[in-house]
Amino acid sequence: MTTPVTWTKRWTFILAAAGSAVGLGNIWKFPYIAGENGGGAFIAVYLLCILAIGIPTMMAEAMLGKAGRANPIVAIRKLSLNDGKSNAWSWLGGLGIVTGIMIIMFYSVVGGWALDYVAQSATGAYANANPELTKANFAALLDSKTTQIIGHTLFILLNVVVIGFGVRRGIGIASEILMPLLILILLVLVGYAAVNGDIQGALAFMFNVDFSALSGEAIIVAMGHAFFTLSIGMGSIMVYGAYMPENACVGRSVLTIAAMDTAIALLAGLAIYPLVLGNGLEPGAGPGLMFETLPLAFGNMPGGLIFGTAFFLLISIAALTSAISLLEPAVAWMEQLCIKRWISTSIIGVIAWVGGLASIYSSDVFNFLDYATANIMLPLGGFIIAIFAGWVLRRVTVRKHLSSISMTTFNTWYIAIRFLAPIGIIVVFINGILGA
């Protein structure tokens, strides 16, 4: 087996892990689910859940990766055997790898949609559009298997090229370029929205907290999104943790990643809500907010096509940085079987591409992959990570691998990973099953 390389800088790990966390969930899903569930009150609960559930579980996953210095399967096996536990726990790493591949099989299709909308924006496809036109454009995309296959294929190829070049020359360099570019584009869009939209209405919608408007279901949705937005339970953070520099502090790094992830989600809201509210549109428009509502807003604003192009480029970058992290755990596992990286990447890429074709040709496959990963596999993976770090490994072992944080911080984290995180994840899991 080969030993994984490490990134030379702590910030490379932070940008890569933040890229994994910052995806369609932040820029597409977060704005519309906040709009559907009461705005400011929902966001307040979401932030509390990030602190109580998301950060402790993410710290556990990154710690396991850094301690094991290998892909998720080998890392968990190594830690288990070193602590005198059964190597059967290594299936936890296998679960994360399979989950990541299943997610990319439909995620790449949506990434292809975003790429198509970059072209639509640049060519003025929705200039001066009305609601009927934007709905027809999106419906035409969904009806065209050829267009979807082209977008999906291009998206997978971009992932294969980046991952194929390796941890430092591929993922590391891509993260160091794409994440600052994503943040720059997002800040420009926030400025554009402030000038051309209803910024006061957006600020009131996002930050005026009225808990009386918050339902029990909205609290569960906030808890679930806080967990999933950090890319926990799919092996990504674990394998990126394996590439962390030895002197990097897991606690500080995870806090920085969570802060970046949350800030980008809030900035996405500040880029989207002013345009939606300023045009008298509905902020709780559901998944159609990105592909129907926003093109309508951009198409009827000064410079809207330019900034619409920038917006969908932003979506594409966010999707790409997340998708890279979905494939890397499987590639790292194959690489440690002494299969060359380009061959490993190509094999996993082909598997993902074939799964994407199935998602394009069958909405049942698309919906099954979405449901199974979001409602079953990710919560299960996160729950087992919390149990493994909090209950299976000896406390002295865990403390050794988190020695860079203070004892007070460690004790607080240890309580959260043993009790708060598992309970929260069980609630999300049960709600996902019963709400199906």
C-alpha positions as a printed NumPy array, in Angstrom:
array([[  0.   ,   0.   ,   0.   ],
       [  1.14 ,   3.543,  -0.693],
       [  1.249,   6.239,   1.953],
       [ -0.97 ,   9.257,   1.199],
       [  0.821,  12.509,   0.523],
       [ -0.055,  15.569,   2.59 ],
       [ -0.805,  19.093,   1.58 ],
       [  2.06 ,  21.43 ,   2.33 ],
       [ -0.171,  24.124,   3.853],
       [ -2.968,  24.022,   6.405],
       [ -4.966,  26.426,   4.255],
       [ -4.982,  23.981,   1.363],
       [ -6.802,  21.48 ,   3.574],
       [ -9.215,  24.202,   4.725],
       [ -9.965,  25.349,   1.165],
       [-10.36 ,  21.768,  -0.083],
       [-12.623,  20.741,   2.812],
       [-14.583,  23.987,   2.528],
       [-14.951,  23.251,  -1.191],
       [-16.328,  19.845,  -0.261],
       [-18.808,  21.418,   2.14 ],
       [-19.731,  24.379,  -0.082],
       [-21.851,  22.952,  -2.85 ],
       [-25.344,  23.048,  -4.254],
       [-26.637,  22.678,  -0.694],
       [-25.355,  26.157,   0.204],
       [-26.182,  28.125,  -2.918],
       [-29.191,  26.255,  -4.253],
       [-30.88 ,  24.417,  -1.401],
       [-30.212,  26.653,   1.615],
       [-31.916,  29.802,   0.212],
       [-35.094,  28.026,  -0.798],
       [-35.496,  25.864,   2.321],
       [-34.932,  28.968,   4.481],
       [-37.581,  30.69 ,   2.376],
       [-39.982,  27.781,   2.869],
       [-39.433,  27.587,   6.635],
       [-39.667,  31.075,   8.062],
       [-36.452,  32.888,   7.127],
       [-34.654,  34.33 ,  10.166],
       [-35.954,  31.879,  12.769],
       [-34.961,  28.958,  10.566],
       [-31.467,  30.406,  10.064],
       [-31.031,  30.865,  13.835],
       [-31.903,  27.216,  14.499],
       [-29.666,  26.145,  11.613],
       [-26.686,  27.98 ,  13.147],
       [-27.318,  26.353,  16.548],
       [-27.415,  22.93 ,  14.895],
       [-24.126,  23.622,  13.109],
       [-22.527,  24.267,  16.508],
       [-24.12 ,  21.363,  18.392],
       [-24.12 ,  18.621,  15.739],
       [-22.237,  19.585,  12.596],
       [-18.936,  20.807,  14.018],
       [-18.463,  17.973,  16.573],
       [-19.135,  15.3  ,  13.94 ],
       [-16.922,  16.997,  11.368],
       [-14.108,  17.208,  13.933],
       [-14.488,  13.478,  14.605],
       [-14.323,  12.581,  10.917],
       [-11.309,  14.813,  10.213],
       [ -9.55 ,  13.466,  13.313],
       [-10.099,   9.854,  12.195],
       [ -8.642,  10.629,   8.78 ],
       [ -5.598,  12.456,  10.143],
       [ -4.947,   9.736,  12.733],
       [ -5.31 ,   6.898,  10.203],
       [ -3.364,   8.616,   7.38 ],
       [ -5.174,   6.548,   4.748],
       [ -8.393,   6.191,   2.801],
       [-11.502,   5.704,   5.001],
       [-11.456,   1.881,   4.898],
       [ -7.79 ,   1.52 ,   5.834],
       [ -7.854,   4.411,   8.32 ],
       [-10.731,   2.922,  10.33 ],
       [ -9.21 ,  -0.552,  10.209],
       [ -5.862,   0.769,  11.449],
       [ -7.42 ,   2.719,  14.326],
       [ -9.634,  -0.222,  15.302],
       [ -6.802,  -2.721,  15.455],
       [ -4.5  ,  -0.301,  17.287],
       [ -7.167,   0.07 ,  19.973],
       [ -7.88 ,  -3.641,  20.187],
       [-11.239,  -3.409,  18.43 ],
       [-12.662,  -5.506,  15.601],
       [-11.476,  -4.652,  12.11 ],
       [-15.111,  -5.072,  11.041],
       [-15.438,  -1.363,  11.793],
       [-13.618,  -0.748,   8.499],
       [-16.954,  -1.196,   6.756],
       [-17.745,   2.307,   8.054],
       [-15.161,   3.616,   5.592],
       [-16.652,   1.466,   2.858],
       [-20.091,   2.916,   3.551],
       [-18.736,   6.433,   3.05 ],
       [-17.067,   5.5  ,  -0.248],
       [-20.239,   3.893,  -1.625],
       [-22.334,   6.85 ,  -0.455],
       [-20.069,   9.316,  -2.262],
       [-20.311,   7.383,  -5.529],
       [-24.092,   7.14 ,  -5.242],
       [-24.373,  10.884,  -4.642],
       [-22.215,  11.799,  -7.637],
       [-24.479,   9.676,  -9.853],
       [-27.26 ,  12.263,  -9.557],
       [-25.26 ,  15.278,  -8.343],
       [-23.343,  15.369, -11.63 ],
       [-26.635,  15.651, -13.509],
       [-27.545,  18.811, -11.574],
       [-23.989,  20.053, -12.119],
       [-24.606,  19.565, -15.831],
       [-27.778,  21.664, -15.565],
       [-25.735,  24.473, -14.01 ],
       [-23.21 ,  24.295, -16.86 ],
       [-26.066,  24.478, -19.373],
       [-27.417,  27.593, -17.653],
       [-24.003,  29.252, -17.908],
       [-24.407,  28.893, -21.687],
       [-28.05 ,  30.012, -21.562],
       [-27.092,  33.151, -19.659],
       [-24.164,  33.982, -21.916],
       [-26.296,  33.636, -25.055],
       [-29.253,  35.634, -23.716],
       [-31.677,  32.703, -23.701],
       [-33.839,  34.286, -20.999],
       [-33.411,  38.003, -21.789],
       [-36.623,  39.935, -20.986],
       [-38.185,  36.627, -19.998],
       [-41.612,  36.036, -18.508],
       [-42.466,  33.206, -16.065],
       [-43.744,  30.995, -18.86 ],
       [-40.448,  31.263, -20.761],
       [-38.197,  30.423, -17.809],
       [-40.371,  27.437, -16.911],
       [-40.356,  26.301, -20.547],
       [-36.552,  26.63 , -20.736],
       [-36.059,  24.418, -17.698],
       [-38.668,  21.923, -18.909],
       [-36.923,  21.777, -22.3  ],
       [-33.621,  21.003, -20.567],
       [-35.223,  18.172, -18.581],
       [-36.852,  16.811, -21.741],
       [-33.597,  16.822, -23.734],
       [-31.636,  13.711, -22.851],
       [-28.856,  14.745, -25.255],
       [-28.334,  18.132, -23.605],
       [-28.297,  16.571, -20.147],
       [-25.824,  13.885, -21.216],
       [-23.47 ,  16.512, -22.64 ],
       [-23.574,  18.562, -19.421],
       [-23.245,  15.488, -17.208],
       [-20.317,  14.136, -19.259],
       [-18.476,  17.458, -19.181],
       [-18.984,  17.702, -15.43 ],
       [-17.599,  14.184, -14.838],
       [-14.621,  14.88 , -17.126],
       [-13.738,  18.012, -15.155],
       [-13.729,  15.929, -11.973],
       [-11.608,  13.181, -13.516],
       [ -9.004,  15.662, -14.78 ],
       [ -8.655,  17.434, -11.418],
       [ -8.501,  14.231,  -9.351],
       [ -6.24 ,  12.491, -11.848],
       [ -3.494,  15.048, -11.306],
       [ -3.288,  14.028,  -7.664],
       [ -3.676,  15.462,  -4.188],
       [ -1.262,  18.382,  -4.522],
       [ -1.171,  19.153,  -8.251],
       [ -4.84 ,  18.388,  -8.815],
       [ -7.163,  18.772,  -5.825],
       [ -4.875,  21.146,  -3.927],
       [ -4.258,  23.577,  -6.798],
       [ -7.905,  23.422,  -7.913],
       [ -9.057,  24.249,  -4.372],
       [ -6.606,  27.132,  -4.068],
       [ -7.936,  28.613,  -7.335],
       [-11.638,  27.726,  -7.324],
       [-12.545,  28.588,  -3.729],
       [-11.198,  32.182,  -3.809],
       [-12.844,  32.595,  -7.234],
       [-16.146,  31.314,  -5.828],
       [-15.98 ,  33.776,  -2.917],
       [-15.073,  36.666,  -5.255],
       [-17.98 ,  35.941,  -7.617],
       [-20.351,  35.599,  -4.667],
       [-19.291,  38.957,  -3.198],
       [-19.75 ,  40.642,  -6.607],
       [-23.249,  39.128,  -6.853],
       [-24.124,  40.329,  -3.34 ],
       [-23.106,  43.851,  -4.394],
       [-25.154,  43.577,  -7.581],
       [-28.182,  42.331,  -5.649],
       [-27.851,  45.159,  -3.11 ],
       [-27.914,  47.766,  -5.888],
       [-30.583,  46.185,  -8.102],
       [-32.793,  44.37 ,  -5.593],
       [-34.62 ,  44.812,  -2.312],
       [-31.711,  44.524,   0.117],
       [-33.707,  45.881,   3.072],
       [-36.426,  43.312,   2.54 ],
       [-33.814,  40.573,   2.23 ],
       [-32.085,  41.593,   5.469],
       [-35.425,  41.659,   7.284],
       [-36.387,  38.277,   5.853],
       [-33.084,  36.661,   6.818],
       [-32.327,  38.211,  10.191],
       [-35.633,  39.205,  11.819],
       [-36.225,  36.22 ,  14.089],
       [-39.802,  35.241,  14.873],
       [-39.845,  31.829,  16.519],
       [-43.641,  31.787,  16.526],
       [-43.441,  31.25 ,  12.77 ],
       [-41.163,  28.227,  13.182],
       [-42.796,  24.803,  12.964],
       [-41.483,  21.558,  14.417],
       [-40.875,  20.285,  10.898],
       [-38.785,  23.388,  10.102],
       [-36.562,  22.653,  13.125],
       [-35.941,  19.122,  11.854],
       [-35.165,  20.472,   8.367],
       [-32.674,  22.948,   9.882],
       [-31.025,  20.15 ,  11.859],
       [-30.773,  17.929,   8.8  ],
       [-29.343,  20.647,   6.573],
       [-26.789,  21.674,   9.201],
       [-25.538,  18.094,   9.23 ],
       [-25.491,  17.481,   5.484],
       [-24.047,  20.835,   4.405],
       [-20.679,  20.003,   5.994],
       [-20.198,  16.872,   3.815],
       [-20.204,  14.568,   6.838],
       [-20.65 ,  10.806,   6.527],
       [-19.449,  10.311,   2.945],
       [-15.733,   9.789,   3.538],
       [-14.723,  13.133,   2.021],
       [-13.668,  14.877,   5.215],
       [-11.962,  11.701,   6.431],
       [ -9.805,  11.329,   3.32 ],
       [ -9.034,  15.056,   3.262],
       [ -8.097,  14.756,   6.947],
       [ -5.588,  12.067,   5.924],
       [ -3.851,  14.697,   3.786],
       [ -3.645,  17.306,   6.58 ],
       [ -0.144,  18.536,   7.521],
       [  1.02 ,  16.936,  10.762],
       [  1.134,  20.266,  12.626],
       [ -2.374,  21.348,  11.569],
       [ -4.908,  21.644,  14.407],
       [ -8.078,  19.679,  13.64 ],
       [-10.23 ,  21.838,  15.93 ],
       [ -9.218,  25.221,  14.524],
       [ -9.319,  23.931,  10.963],
       [-12.843,  22.529,  11.321],
       [-14.103,  25.723,  12.967],
       [-12.673,  27.726,  10.065],
       [-14.288,  25.397,   7.514],
       [-17.672,  25.549,   9.272],
       [-17.445,  29.347,   9.462],
       [-16.645,  29.57 ,   5.728],
       [-19.439,  27.162,   4.85 ],
       [-21.98 ,  29.105,   6.919],
       [-20.795,  32.497,   5.671],
       [-21.109,  31.373,   2.048],
       [-24.636,  30.063,   2.68 ],
       [-25.64 ,  33.41 ,   4.208],
       [-23.956,  35.364,   1.39 ],
       [-25.84 ,  33.2  ,  -1.111],
       [-29.038,  34.308,   0.599],
       [-27.938,  37.959,   0.34 ],
       [-27.229,  37.433,  -3.368],
       [-30.555,  35.737,  -4.092],
       [-33.242,  37.174,  -1.79 ],
       [-32.851,  40.858,  -2.833],
       [-33.352,  39.898,  -6.492],
       [-36.293,  37.625,  -5.74 ],
       [-38.061,  40.045,  -3.387],
       [-37.231,  43.071,  -5.551],
       [-39.047,  41.433,  -8.458],
       [-42.069,  40.435,  -6.392],
       [-41.176,  36.756,  -6.63 ],
       [-41.55 ,  34.048,  -4.   ],
       [-38.436,  33.258,  -1.874],
       [-39.885,  29.879,  -0.933],
       [-40.205,  28.789,  -4.55 ],
       [-38.65 ,  25.395,  -3.922],
       [-36.031,  23.772,  -6.167],
       [-37.274,  25.882,  -9.094],
       [-35.842,  28.969,  -7.365],
       [-32.49 ,  28.549,  -9.127],
       [-33.534,  27.406, -12.593],
       [-36.848,  29.236, -13.032],
       [-37.214,  32.115, -10.569],
       [-33.679,  33.543, -10.714],
       [-33.399,  33.49 , -14.533],
       [-36.651,  35.484, -14.55 ],
       [-35.106,  38.04 , -12.177],
       [-31.77 ,  38.256, -14.021],
       [-33.474,  38.452, -17.422],
       [-35.316,  41.63 , -16.48 ],
       [-32.522,  43.566, -14.741],
       [-29.771,  45.88 , -16.025],
       [-26.719,  43.763, -16.777],
       [-28.703,  40.751, -15.687],
       [-27.357,  38.363, -18.31 ],
       [-23.755,  39.147, -17.352],
       [-24.445,  38.648, -13.668],
       [-26.673,  35.666, -14.402],
       [-23.746,  34.074, -16.206],
       [-21.558,  34.813, -13.165],
       [-24.202,  33.28 , -10.879],
       [-24.436,  30.009, -12.77 ],
       [-20.642,  29.905, -13.046],
       [-20.667,  30.216,  -9.243],
       [-23.106,  27.303,  -8.999],
       [-20.942,  25.205, -11.319],
       [-17.767,  25.887,  -9.3  ],
       [-19.531,  25.034,  -6.038],
       [-20.844,  21.802,  -7.533],
       [-17.403,  20.893,  -8.895],
       [-15.521,  21.426,  -5.621],
       [-18.041,  19.22 ,  -3.822],
       [-18.069,  16.543,  -6.505],
       [-14.275,  16.217,  -6.399],
       [-14.514,  15.264,  -2.738],
       [-17.182,  12.658,  -3.505],
       [-14.901,  10.72 ,  -5.861],
       [-11.59 ,  11.101,  -4.022],
       [-12.271,   8.53 ,  -1.216],
       [-12.877,   5.764,  -3.773],
       [ -9.835,   6.804,  -5.83 ],
       [ -7.651,   6.891,  -2.694],
       [ -8.823,   3.387,  -1.762],
       [ -7.984,   2.013,  -5.233],
       [ -4.648,   3.822,  -5.205],
       [ -3.709,   2.076,  -1.958],
       [ -4.391,  -1.214,  -3.769],
       [ -1.451,  -0.175,  -5.999],
       [ -3.681,   0.856,  -8.91 ],
       [ -2.265,   3.993, -10.538],
       [ -4.197,   7.194,  -9.844],
       [ -5.17 ,   7.955, -13.43 ],
       [ -6.493,   4.41 , -13.875],
       [ -8.346,   4.553, -10.541],
       [ -9.825,   7.934, -11.375],
       [-10.927,   6.783, -14.824],
       [-12.606,   3.643, -13.446],
       [-14.514,   5.56 , -10.768],
       [-15.348,   8.277, -13.3  ],
       [-16.866,   5.732, -15.688],
       [-18.935,   4.199, -12.862],
       [-20.208,   7.671, -11.916],
       [-20.919,   8.498, -15.569],
       [-22.967,   5.336, -16.111],
       [-24.922,   6.016, -12.916],
       [-25.576,   9.557, -14.141],
       [-26.972,   8.198, -17.407],
       [-29.383,   6.062, -15.392],
       [-30.454,   9.175, -13.446],
       [-31.022,  11.097, -16.683],
       [-33.12 ,   8.373, -18.278],
       [-35.089,   7.505, -15.148],
       [-36.427,   9.985, -12.624],
       [-37.045,   6.99 , -10.349],
       [-33.295,   6.284, -10.246],
       [-32.537,   9.974,  -9.653],
       [-35.068,  10.191,  -6.822],
       [-33.966,   6.884,  -5.28 ],
       [-30.303,   7.933,  -5.173],
       [-31.251,  11.302,  -3.696],
       [-33.555,   9.756,  -1.089],
       [-31.325,   6.808,  -0.128],
       [-28.2  ,   8.917,   0.371],
       [-29.787,  11.931,   2.08 ],
       [-32.213,  10.071,   4.322],
       [-30.468,   6.788,   5.059],
       [-26.789,   6.528,   4.169],
       [-25.499,   9.949,   5.224],
       [-27.258,   9.933,   8.625],
       [-26.144,   6.335,   9.167],
       [-22.554,   7.199,   8.269],
       [-22.535,  10.254,  10.518],
       [-24.092,   8.313,  13.387],
       [-21.502,   5.544,  13.181],
       [-18.678,   8.097,  13.021],
       [-19.997,   9.667,  16.235],
       [-20.329,   6.264,  17.915],
       [-16.893,   5.109,  16.752],
       [-15.118,   8.274,  17.905],
       [-17.167,   8.75 ,  21.074],
       [-17.774,   5.208,  22.312],
       [-15.59 ,   2.649,  20.492],
       [-12.15 ,   4.252,  20.539],
       [-10.638,   4.719,  23.972],
       [-10.86 ,   8.236,  25.353],
       [ -7.07 ,   8.346,  25.747],
       [ -6.65 ,   7.482,  22.054],
       [ -9.049,  10.187,  20.937],
       [ -7.416,  12.738,  23.237],
       [ -4.01 ,  11.858,  21.791],
       [ -5.2  ,  12.677,  18.285],
       [ -6.891,  15.904,  19.443],
       [ -4.062,  17.005,  21.724],
       [ -3.787,  20.403,  20.023],
       [ -7.045,  21.624,  21.594],
       [ -7.409,  22.553,  25.257],
       [ -8.799,  20.059,  27.758],
       [-11.894,  22.221,  28.286],
       [-12.575,  22.294,  24.565],
       [-11.921,  18.57 ,  24.306],
       [-14.329,  17.76 ,  27.144],
       [-17.04 ,  19.913,  25.54 ],
       [-16.486,  18.202,  22.178],
       [-16.439,  14.765,  23.807],
       [-19.844,  15.312,  25.406],
       [-21.225,  16.569,  22.074],
       [-19.886,  13.639,  20.04 ],
       [-21.106,  11.068,  22.571],
       [-24.574,  12.477,  23.206],
       [-25.711,  15.582,  21.268],
       [-24.565,  14.484,  17.815],
       [-25.901,  10.898,  17.918],
       [-29.282,  12.002,  19.282],
       [-29.565,  14.786,  16.703],
       [-28.634,  12.445,  13.885],
       [-31.175,   9.836,  15.038],
       [-33.895,  12.517,  14.986],
       [-32.894,  13.53 ,  11.448],
       [-32.794,   9.876,  10.389],
       [-36.223,   9.025,  11.782],
       [-37.724,  12.173,  10.285],
       [-36.211,  11.322,   6.903],
       [-37.687,   7.837,   6.988],
       [-41.136,   8.84 ,   8.241],
       [-41.32 ,  11.883,   6.014],
       [-40.639,   9.947,   2.826]])
